[in-house]
Amino acid sequence: ATPRSSARQLVREALERYGLNPDDFGQFALCDVVGRPGGGGTAGGGWQGEHLREVGDWERPLVLQELWKPKAGWSRRFEIRRRQDLERAADGDDGDTAGEWRQWRRGRRRPWRG
């Protein structure tokens, strides 16, 4: 990955690296996920994503990462998710971040809190 790599290119490369068909990249989306350490109160508890935004196919994730840093106590990572799962979560709109993102895309509210 380089600063010139697009989200679409990174998804294709990741699919290929994990032995999946890179031509299926349209079924997947790169997501920018902001969260905090410590999932569920368990000792040494992992990472809990709280805010999700689908990265546009032509956006440059490494440039995004450089230009915008989360507040103290928060961290960010990029995840590849099936578009079908994002759409299903958005349709449910049960307060999850995919639903938040869908509403933001319609111009109703911002995807990030804080």
N, C-alpha and C positions, 0 to 999 in steps of 0.2 A: 504494500500500500504506500502510495505517495500522496502528497497534497493535491496532485492533479487527478487522482483516482476518483471516479464518480461512485455514488452508492450502487448503481447498477453494476459497474465493473467489480466492485468488492463482493457483491452477492454472487455473481457468476464465479469468481475465483474461489469463494468459500464452498460453493456447491461442488465444484470440481475437486477441491482439496479433500472433501469428505466423501468422495466417490458417488456423488449424485450427478444427474445430467445438468450441465451448466445451461443448456437451452431452456430449462424449466425456471429460469430466473424470474420470469413474470409472475410466478405463483408465490414469490417470496418478497418481503420488504425488509429493508434495513431500518431499524428503529433506534432512536436516541432515547435512552432510558435513564432517568435520574432517580436516585434512591439513597438509602442510608445503610451503613453497616448494621448488622444485627437483625436477623429475621426471626420473628416469633419468640423472642426472649430466651432462646436456647443459648447455652454457654458456647462462646466462640461462633455464634449464630450466623454466618453467612451474610448475604447482601439482600436487601429488600427493595425492589424497584417500586416507585410510587407514581412517577409521571412518565408517560410514554408519548413519543411523537414519531410518526412515520417520516423518515427522511425521503425527500423527493429523489427520484431516480438520477437526476442530474446534479444534485447537490454534492459538495465535496466534504465528506465526513471529517477528514483530518483538518481541513480549514475551519469547519464548525467547531471542532474541539479546541482549536487554538484561539478562536475569537470569543468564545463564550465558556466561562467556567462556572460551575455551580457554587452556591454559597458555602461557607464553612459548615462542616458537618454532613454535607451532601457529596455524592460522587456521581459519576456518569459512566455509562458504558453503552456500547452499540450491540444490539442483538438482532439476529435474523429471525423473522417470524413469518408464518404462512399468512398471506393476505386474507385467505378464507377465514382464519381464526380472528384476525383483526376486524373483519367485517362482521363476523358473528358476535364478537364482543361489543362492537359499536351498535349493532341492532338491539342487543339486550339493554344497553345503556343503563346499567345498574350502578352507576357511580364509578365505574372503572375508567381508567385513563384513555382507553381506546374510544369510549363514548365521548369523553371530554374533547379528544382530538377531533372527532367528527363534528362536534358542535362548533369548535373553533374554526374549522374549515368552512363552515357555513356562516361564519362571522358573528356568532353569538357570544363567545367568550374566549379568553386566552387559554392556551394549553398548560402553561406553567403557573403554579401558585407561589407566592412568597416574594 
